[in-house]
């Protein structure tokens, strides 16, 4: 208790000391406030300019199998690109040209790096729940702030467009190689079928054989689609592997094929492909039942893409974002190849059952069906690959629209700088003065007690 009394301060006495030394106390408060105010006026002015941009996923503009294949190629179905875009805006590729321009002719040692420049001059934010990004830049003049904000977005758009088009062009290049092979295979199969028909004078089979051919053709359509998917996915896999520098395959490196969820989704895809092949025996591709089955299949393919990407995310969290996306693309493409191959095997098994019934026909008829089937499959593969290549060319042209500027960088009012905030700095100086004067009064009061 005695110690508490000794340590306690009589507020009345403290107030008395303050009044007795009011000139000093007042001088401390006024001095701190004055210093803060002078500092506020001496500090260089700073201005802010903001650009508002909107992101969008180009895959939303496409539908069906094309969207699923594009998702596998770009990884866009696995996560929103907004966060990646925000980080890329702080990259050296975007910021170095701006820094070089601002510090031209100045001491090179004072030139900041991209990370330091971004920390001191940029504030990039995303409004939660939206695909809007605000790029707020700070500059010593209104013009400098506007220039930084505008050029960050312009440089990013240029970089994003170049990178996307480079990837798409490489994909088109790989697809073109497979198209040439498919074209040659299609021409050869068609020639064999035509030669056989001419030689044996088989041009119009009987009604019973027509029904068998219709059933086989339905399976051939599915087999051709699945082989097209494998070739397109292989092209996507080759692009990712090429950019990664022949890194190990994603599924092997991360045990994706052993993942229970991946196996379950792949099994559902196989079952749905077999179901779709059966529906094609009864209906055309424009029938609502077939369309519904195709939509369900596209959803399953998207689920597979998301799950594979999640496995890579959990296993390679230490990699940078660019490498992570390439690994995802590689793993998703390989998983797609595996699912398409398993589906093809299942559909072929069903087709074999039909062909066993056909074997009772004369050898010439059986050969006729086989050659016709082979020609149709290879023609469909060629057509599908050409369509896929054209879709990628369209996508390449659309990439520049992946980011849209909503509000251009504004020119701040020269009379309204964002910093320094004079009133706030003066208020802080006043508070510091009050605290110092209070400390001074406490010290004086304690001295009087001894």
TACORFEN-V261013 format. One line per field, one symbol per residue. phi: phi as a letter, one per 20 degrees, with the letter a starting at -180 (. if undefined). Layout:
# TACORFEN-V261013
phi=???
This chain:
# TACORFEN-V261013
phi=.fffffefdfffffffffffdfffffffffffffffffgfefgffcccccddccdbefffedcmfffffffffdmfeeaffgfffffffdffgeegfffgffdfndfgfeffeffffffedccdccfgncddcdddddbfcgfffffffffgffffgffffffffffffffffffffffffffffffffffffffffffdldccfffffffffffffffffffffffffffffffffffffffemmfgfgfffdlffefffffffffffgfffffffffffdcefefgffffffffffffffffffffffffgfdcfeffffffffffgffffffffffffffffffffffgfffffffffggffffgffffffffffffgffffffffffffffffegfefcceecffeefffecffbfeffffffffffffffffffffffffffffe
